[in-house]
Amino acid sequence: MTAFILKRLLVAIPVLLVLVVLTFVLMYAAPGSPFASERGVPPAVLANLEREYGLDRSFIEQIATYIWNIVSSFDFGPSFQYRDQDVNDLIAQGFPVTLTYGFWSFIVAIAVGAPLGILAAIRHNSGLDYAAVGISVGAQVLPNFVLAPILVLVFTVWLGWLPGGGWQGGQIEYVILPVIALSTSFMASIARIARASMLEVMTSNFIRTARAKGLPERVVVLRHALKPALLPVISYLGPAFVGMITGSVVIDIYFSTGGIGQFFVASALNRDYGVMMGITVLLGALTIFFNLLVDILYAWIDPKIRY
């Protein structure tokens, strides 16, 4: 197991480095600049600004400095839009918000989706199965940018139960609607994967053998079927967790939570390449990290994966 983890780490590190380089190259090649002349900045002032932020250096010098600052001090550099804050400050300000409702969305999606899919498979072709399939399909066809205004219309405008936006330090009433809007489609995907996997496992030869031995159905499900049926669900959880964070741009904008999605959109509109690169690299690193965790967990559950 240790050798497997070391091998996956050796693969993850160069992938992360390639991600940083590609992100920097794309931002470097993007047209315009944060201090572009069409904003009415005199050429002399523009030259001074580019010199101050190191934009007048060669491409090699800029990318080498950027990578070294990240590796040596986890410094993503300055923001061109927020002069009093650097990229690290903005990430530190917005990421806890995004992480909070992303985490709770993840928990809700698993807590509802996995049991729903497994129960639907165990009660195949029953009313519970049809209801679970209907809920999953209905939830999956509703993207969060459609579901969010519906939730606000029902729970804020009509019923007056919950606030329609804001964060207020993460008070529970401000977290509920963003969590529902973000977790619903992921919950549906988890339920669908769990149901399909459980159905396949329940028709396997080793399950027939277990039943032929006279084992109670509860023992067959919990001891023999549940573990292999959850493997496809586990492989989906890593990308799903990161997807809840990267998919938070809509949630941040619609509910005005103050998460990193708002900073990302503002940086794209204002050509704040430092913030765009910092957030992109952070989310890419999270994607690689959680995929690595899923691979390790997968190999721990099924030792054949290690070889």
Secondary structure, DSSP 8 states (H G I E B T S, - for coil): -HHHHHHHHHHHHHHHHHHHHHHHHHHHHSSS-TT-GGGT--HHHHHHHHHHTTTTS-HHHHHHHHHHHHHHH----B-SS-TT-BHHHHHHHHHHHHHHHHHHHHHHHHHHHHHHHHHHHHTTTSHHHHHHHHHHHHHHTS-HHHHHHHHIIIIIIIS--S-SS--GGG-HHHHHHHHHHHHHHHHHHHHHHHHHHHHHHHTSHHHHHHHHTT--HHHIIIIIIHHHHHHHHHHHHHHHHHHHHHTHHHHHHHHT---HHHHHHHHHHTT-HHHHHHHHHHHHHHHHHHHHHHHHHHHHH-GGGG-
